[in-house]
Amino acid sequence: METPFSDIYGDVYFSKEGGLDETRYVFLDGNKLRDRWQSLENGNFTIAETGFGTGLNFLATWKLWEEGGCASRGKWLYYISVEAHPLDTASIQKYLEVLPELKPYLNQLLEQYRLYSPGFYKFQFPSSKISLLILFGKAESVLEELDAEVDAWFLDGFSPSKNPEMWSSKVFNEMARLSRTGTTFATYTSAGFVRKGLEAVGFAVRKVPGFGRKREMSVGVMSKVGGSNSHSDLDRFAIFPNNRKKKPSHINILGAGIAGASLAYALSLREITSHVFDPNGIANGASGNPAGIFYPYLTKFPIPSSLFSLHCFYHALNQFRSSKFQSSLGAQGLDFLLDTQAKKDRYLSALESFPIPESVASLSESKDKIHFPEGRTIFPKEFVNALLDSKWIHFHNEDYFEVYKQKQTSDSYSDLTSGFNLTSSNELEGKAIIAYCNSFHLNSWLAEKSTAFPYLKKVRGQLAYLDSEVFVNPPSHPLCCDSYITPLDGKMWVVGSTYDEYHPDDPWRETDELKIIQDMKQLTEVSSTLSNPKNLNQWMDNRKLKMVGDGWEGNLYRVSHRAQSKDRQPIIGNLFNSYVYSGLGSRGLVYSLLGGEILACIILGEPLPIPISVYRGISPQRFLKN
């Protein structure tokens, strides 16, 4: 077996005497994992590691987890790993494929594993009940952004003499903050300053015989509560009010659009039942638009809103590799046109300040557009239906509160809901667990709860269906700027959408259609049907005649409504001891999957899958601090 070597640190990734044997001896046995898992009372266990490297420790841990039958007993393993210089998939495969006992786990890892630029990356392996959260960045920086409660630490950075940042007092302080009384650690090193640093933050440390030629190594246990496990302006209780030790049997989700479906999907990966209520049916609001575009929102410099968008984009890209979503994905490759100097300044600065690879975003030679190779068309209704396609998800074409009232007054309630009980065994302070994913309809609930929390705006959007006659060269992939064009099929294109805060309840508006056409001319060359004013007027008159009797949605246009928060960022988290996922605005397709995963983690008390500084920008608590 070839021993991988880091040119950056001048050190090997694992022992030349046997990497797998070293992992088992130092980390698995050093933390007594086999024994601890056999008597595991809580429904989960969290490991944090400093140095993902080849992934050898993770795969060996995965194998031990399955050997212990933890997944079959309903337990879940959260594995968190820091890595500043990740290896690519080819290198990981090269170094580990020679270990046949790990190959089944290696293959599953490599199917998902993609790291694009620094940030947090969440990978799920539901059949084994394991999640992997990789913190791409330097340990000192990313650990301070982590919110989790760790049960065991694998300290596996390169040699302390060659990578001192990995073994700094700042890292040790973060370890203490993230640990609880009884948290253990194990490491191959017995360096004096490492032992003293860990003792200083509360770990009881002892030396034990080392692996192979190493005479000694260190193990220990947190003997006191280390840090507060919170951040000064957003304490952990505000994020995780319940921090459940036992997962609920089911969760009630109000809203069957992108937000509600994404949460239900995240819960289904954990084999938790969702009852999704929506009297308007599945994806019949803005989530029912025929096609939408998918690309990350970038700002001149990294700020929480653009970092959140980038995290969401990367998470979705990894999820889209699943066959589950293929029918909802359309044309790939998206161009964002830089038609003004302001846009050029913004995007040129963004490409310099964000360490984004060209496989994600690149500037054209003429510097007149940004190309997103993995940006694309998505068909929202198909996407929502794919998310809801699970035996763990049950849709109810009813209003939750009306059903609940019937429960209070009718003996026939069980027939109405096929035996579903709103409050059964997972009552929380006498109330069912409810997630409000119902767009601007959340306002009626907010009105009952608070006069201080800002309402969500109802924003109207109008789009147009157009055929090839209006284009000189019909676009084969999505184009966007102030508006967008995206292929719907081989015969129709979707163009839009307006963003109107001031006329939310209007039906089709001629002024909006004219704006859509005008914006479209920025994106592509149009035929004489639209370029000549006289022809345009005649074309518009014909359109209006065809619309007679079409109603709210026809084959020429669609009007729908989005929910927009005060600062135009989504609202995801705990609010008044219930849960909300709303305010997606026009970026629901990008936010969808990671947003649902974040809320599932909050409901279940799991490690937060994004940096805490990024979460501040979407937490409901941001509106309650003033």
Summary of the structure (lengths in Angstrom):
residues: 626
radius of gyration: 26.4
end to end distance: 59.0
largest distance: 88.8
contacts: 2117
relative contact order: 0.11
helix: 37%
strand: 24%
